[in-house]
């Protein structure tokens, strides 16, 4: 599949703790939306057809909502899924709820914006139980995946 991926794991800056709520970070999301929209517009001036994948703030990866909004055609939300205990314990214990929130937030965003969805990064932790659980969750939600090979 071809596509443009605009920005990998944007971070809201030094006031990031304000963004660690289910509502996300409206001010940072507005700035991120503006930057990504400018890029989408530039791409569309020369390429009307190829999918443009944009990302929410990095905290989306752990279940925080997004207020990123772009306009245009053939757009997709590129999102990641990394439960905190995956990195610290190399286990899926405690990840069911936050991972479900990631997919719930992605589906909500897709319904609101019409954007496609793709889980474009997971796999930094290669423990089989973690990978199997994430693949099963993506399949249940009918979301395409791309493996990220960190190691």
N, C-alpha and C positions, 0 to 999 in steps of 0.2 A: 504494500500500500504506500502510495506517495502522500506526502503532506509536509507542511511547514510546522515545526514545533518552536514556538516563540521564545519561551523563557522557562528554564528549568528551576523549579522550586523557589520562586520569588519569596523574599523575606521582608517583613514589614518594617524593619529598622530597629533602632535602639529602644523604642517604646513597645516592643513586641508583646509584653505581658498584658497589655490592654486588649490584645487580640485573642486571648485564650478563653473565649466564651463561645457558646453555641452560635451566637450571632456573628462571630468573626470580627473583622476590623473594617468598618465602613470607610473611614478616611483613607486608609492604606489601599483598600480595594478600589476606591474611586481613582486614586492615582495610578494603580496598576492597570485598571480598565482603560484609562486614557492612553497610557504608553502602548498597551497591546492593540488598542483600536487604531492608533496612528500607524502601527506596523501592518495591521490587517489592510487598512486603506492603501498603503503603499504597495503591498503585494497585489491587491485587487486592481491596481492601476495597470499592472502588466500581466496578471494571471487571474482570470475570473473563475477558473474551474477547480484548481487543486485545493484540497481540504487544508484549512488552517487550524492547527491545534493550539489552544491557549491554556494557561494553567492558573489555578487559584493560588493563594498564598500557601506557603509551606505547611502551615498548621492544618490545612485540609486533610493532610496525610494521616492525622490522628483523630479526625472526626469533627473538626471545627467547620462551621458553615462558611459559605462564600457569598459575597455581594458583587463579585466581578460580573460585569455585563458588557457584552460586545454586540455590535449589530453587523449584519451582513449575511451572505449565504455561504453554505458549506463550511460551517464552523463546528469545531468539536472541543469538548473539555477534556484535556489530558490531565489525568490525576494519578496520584500515587497512594499507596496504602502501607503504612508502617506503624504497627502498634508498638508502643514503647517497650513492652516486655520482650518483644522479639529481639531487640538489640541487646538488652541487658541480661536476659535469661536464656536466649536462644530457644524459646518455647512459645507455644501458642496460648498458654494459660493466661486468662484475663483479656484476651484479644477479641473475643466474639462480639461483645457490645461495641467497642470502638470501631472495629472493622465494619460492622453493620451500619454504624453511623456514617462512615465514609461513603458507603454505597447508597444509603438513604439520602444523604446530602447531594450526591452526584445525580441521582434520579430526580430529586426535587429541582435541581438546577436545570436539568435537561427539559423537564416539563415547562419550566418558566421561560426558558430561552429558545427552545427548539434545537439546541446544540446536541450533536452526537456525543457519545461517551467512549472513552478508552482508558483502561488502566494501563498506563504506559511505564510505570515503574513499580516493581516489587522484586524481591529476590536477593536483596543484600544479605539476608540471613537465609542460608541454604538448608536449614534443618527441614527434613522431609515433612514433618507434621505442619510446620508453618506454611510451606509452599503448597501442600495439598489443601489446606484449609482456605488459603487465599484463592487458589484456582477453583475450588468448589463454590466459593462465594461469588466469584465473577460469573461462573457458569449459571448459578441459580438466578443471578440478576441479568443474565444475557448481555454481559459487557465483554467486549473484546479485550485481549491482554497483549502486552509486550513484555517479555522477560528482560530484566536488567541484570546483566552479568557483572557483578562487582568483583567477584573473586574467581 
